[in-house]
């Protein structure tokens, strides 16, 4: 009788141990199978809107992606010098136009879009510099302009902004750019800051 008693409790102990192990495995699997987006959206540490360090990290990452996309396009050329070619037309399509149109604003918009941003998305360069997005002269003087901000060139004959590009980096009185529709291609230029009409910030 005693032997049967011990045998019963032995079997019961093994069963509890096995069930406990499978239970933990199921919990672990559930944790692993949850998507990263779900985990991130429910994490108070990552989603605190009032945490400036999180915003700086996020903004920095997006800015780097925008510039990376732009740099990879350096060397893209028009097919015949008439605002055409498969890649140029892809930029234009992104802003709702076909071939044959000036595409500097389309290129900048396309780079932002590929980095996951819905705006700016406009083929007209002045539209990328609304007052609410522009840096003030004081902010520019304080060095607020950063990579992935947009710069504008002003046309005296047209009396408006007629060219836009992406700031790759700013140092002292110069900016290094990536810009489309210059010499019928995408290229990087070094421009004196004094020649820039305006800078805009679509990220902060």
C-alpha positions as CSV (number, residue, x, y, z in Angstrom):
1,X,0.0,0.0,0.0
2,X,2.8,2.4,0.9
3,X,4.5,1.5,-2.4
4,X,1.4,2.4,-4.3
5,X,1.1,5.7,-2.3
6,X,4.7,6.8,-3.2
7,X,4.2,5.7,-6.8
8,X,1.1,7.9,-7.1
9,X,2.8,11.0,-5.8
10,X,5.8,10.3,-8.0
11,X,3.7,10.2,-11.1
12,X,1.8,13.3,-10.0
13,X,5.1,15.2,-9.4
14,X,6.4,14.3,-12.9
15,X,3.1,15.4,-14.5
16,X,3.2,18.8,-12.7
17,X,6.8,19.3,-13.8
18,X,6.0,18.5,-17.4
19,X,2.9,20.7,-17.5
20,X,4.8,23.6,-15.9
21,X,7.6,23.3,-18.5
22,X,5.2,23.4,-21.4
23,X,3.3,26.3,-19.9
24,X,6.5,28.4,-19.7
25,X,7.3,27.4,-23.2
26,X,3.9,28.7,-24.4
27,X,4.4,32.0,-22.6
28,X,7.9,32.4,-24.0
29,X,6.6,31.6,-27.5
30,X,3.9,34.2,-27.2
31,X,6.4,36.8,-26.2
32,X,8.7,36.0,-29.1
33,X,5.9,35.8,-31.6
34,X,4.7,39.4,-30.9
35,X,5.7,41.8,-33.6
36,X,8.3,44.5,-32.9
37,X,5.8,47.2,-33.8
38,X,3.3,45.9,-31.2
39,X,6.0,45.8,-28.5
40,X,7.2,49.3,-29.3
41,X,3.7,50.7,-29.3
42,X,2.9,49.4,-25.9
43,X,6.2,50.4,-24.3
44,X,6.0,53.4,-22.1
45,X,9.7,53.8,-22.2
46,X,9.8,54.2,-26.0
47,X,6.6,56.1,-26.6
48,X,6.7,58.9,-24.0
49,X,5.9,61.9,-26.1
50,X,7.4,64.2,-23.5
51,X,10.8,62.5,-23.5
52,X,13.1,64.7,-25.5
53,X,15.8,62.1,-25.7
54,X,13.5,59.8,-27.6
55,X,12.5,62.5,-30.0
56,X,16.2,63.4,-30.7
57,X,17.0,59.7,-31.4
58,X,14.0,59.3,-33.7
59,X,14.6,62.5,-35.6
60,X,18.3,61.7,-36.0
61,X,17.5,58.3,-37.4
62,X,15.0,59.7,-40.0
63,X,17.4,62.4,-41.0
64,X,20.1,59.9,-41.7
65,X,17.8,57.8,-43.7
66,X,16.7,60.7,-45.9
67,X,20.3,61.7,-46.6
68,X,21.2,58.0,-47.3
69,X,18.5,57.7,-49.9
70,X,19.5,61.0,-51.5
71,X,23.2,60.1,-51.6
72,X,22.4,56.7,-53.3
73,X,20.8,58.7,-56.1
74,X,23.9,60.7,-56.9
75,X,24.7,60.1,-60.6
76,X,21.2,59.6,-61.8
77,X,20.8,61.5,-65.1
78,X,18.1,62.5,-67.4
79,X,17.7,60.4,-70.5
80,X,17.7,63.2,-73.1
81,X,18.1,66.4,-71.1
82,X,14.4,67.0,-71.2
83,X,13.4,66.2,-67.6
84,X,13.0,62.5,-68.5
85,X,14.4,59.1,-67.9
86,X,13.1,56.2,-65.8
87,X,14.4,57.3,-62.5
88,X,13.6,61.0,-63.0
89,X,10.1,60.0,-64.0
90,X,9.8,58.0,-60.9
91,X,10.5,61.2,-58.8
92,X,8.0,63.1,-60.8
93,X,5.3,60.3,-60.5
94,X,5.7,60.5,-56.8
95,X,4.3,64.0,-56.8
96,X,1.7,63.4,-59.5
97,X,3.5,64.5,-62.6
98,X,4.8,62.9,-65.8
99,X,8.1,63.5,-67.6
100,X,9.0,66.9,-68.9
101,X,8.7,68.9,-65.6
102,X,11.4,70.4,-63.4
103,X,12.1,67.8,-60.8
104,X,14.2,69.3,-58.0
105,X,11.2,69.4,-55.5
106,X,10.0,66.0,-56.7
107,X,13.4,64.5,-55.9
108,X,13.5,66.0,-52.4
109,X,9.9,64.8,-51.8
110,X,10.8,61.4,-53.1
111,X,13.7,61.1,-50.6
112,X,11.5,62.0,-47.7
113,X,8.8,59.6,-48.9
114,X,11.3,56.7,-49.1
115,X,12.3,57.5,-45.5
116,X,8.7,56.9,-44.5
117,X,7.4,60.5,-44.3
118,X,4.2,61.7,-45.9
119,X,5.4,65.3,-46.3
120,X,6.7,67.2,-48.0
121,X,5.2,65.9,-51.2
122,X,4.9,68.7,-53.8
123,X,6.5,69.4,-57.2
124,X,6.6,73.1,-56.7
125,X,9.8,74.3,-54.9
126,X,8.2,77.3,-53.1
127,X,5.7,75.0,-51.5
128,X,8.5,73.3,-49.5
129,X,9.2,76.5,-47.7
130,X,6.1,77.6,-45.8
131,X,6.7,80.2,-43.1
132,X,5.8,77.7,-40.4
133,X,8.7,75.4,-41.6
134,X,11.4,78.0,-42.2
135,X,14.3,78.7,-39.9
136,X,14.5,82.2,-38.7
137,X,17.7,84.2,-39.3
138,X,18.5,83.9,-35.6
139,X,18.1,80.1,-35.7
140,X,20.4,79.9,-38.8
141,X,23.0,82.0,-37.0
142,X,22.8,79.7,-34.0
143,X,23.6,76.7,-36.1
144,X,20.1,75.1,-36.0
145,X,20.3,73.8,-39.6
146,X,21.0,70.1,-39.7
147,X,21.3,67.3,-42.2
148,X,18.2,66.5,-44.2
149,X,16.8,70.0,-43.8
150,X,15.9,71.6,-47.1
151,X,17.6,74.7,-48.7
152,X,16.2,77.1,-51.2
153,X,17.7,79.1,-54.1
154,X,15.9,82.3,-55.1
155,X,15.5,83.5,-58.7
156,X,15.6,87.2,-59.1
157,X,14.1,87.0,-62.6
158,X,11.1,84.8,-61.4
159,X,10.8,86.7,-58.1
160,X,10.5,83.4,-56.2
161,X,12.2,80.3,-55.0
162,X,13.0,78.2,-58.0
163,X,15.3,75.4,-56.7
164,X,15.4,73.1,-53.7
165,X,17.8,70.5,-52.4
166,X,18.7,68.5,-49.3
167,X,21.3,69.6,-46.8
168,X,23.8,66.7,-46.5
169,X,25.8,68.6,-43.8
170,X,26.5,72.2,-42.7
171,X,29.9,73.4,-41.6
172,X,30.8,77.0,-40.8
173,X,29.7,79.2,-43.8
174,X,29.2,76.3,-46.2
175,X,26.7,73.5,-46.8
176,X,27.2,70.3,-48.6
177,X,24.1,69.3,-50.5
178,X,22.4,66.5,-52.5
179,X,20.1,68.0,-55.1
180,X,18.3,67.0,-58.3
181,X,17.8,68.7,-61.6
182,X,21.2,70.4,-61.6
183,X,23.0,69.9,-64.9
184,X,20.3,67.3,-65.7
185,X,21.3,65.0,-62.9
186,X,21.4,64.3,-59.1
187,X,24.7,65.6,-57.6
188,X,26.3,66.8,-54.5
189,X,27.5,70.4,-54.3
190,X,29.3,72.6,-51.9
191,X,27.4,75.9,-51.6
192,X,28.2,79.1,-49.6
193,X,25.6,79.6,-47.0
194,X,25.3,83.2,-48.1
195,X,23.8,82.1,-51.4
196,X,20.9,80.2,-49.7
197,X,17.6,82.0,-49.6
198,X,15.9,79.9,-46.9
199,X,16.1,76.6,-45.0
200,X,13.1,74.6,-43.9
201,X,12.6,71.9,-41.3
202,X,10.0,69.2,-41.9
203,X,11.1,66.9,-39.1
204,X,10.7,68.7,-35.8
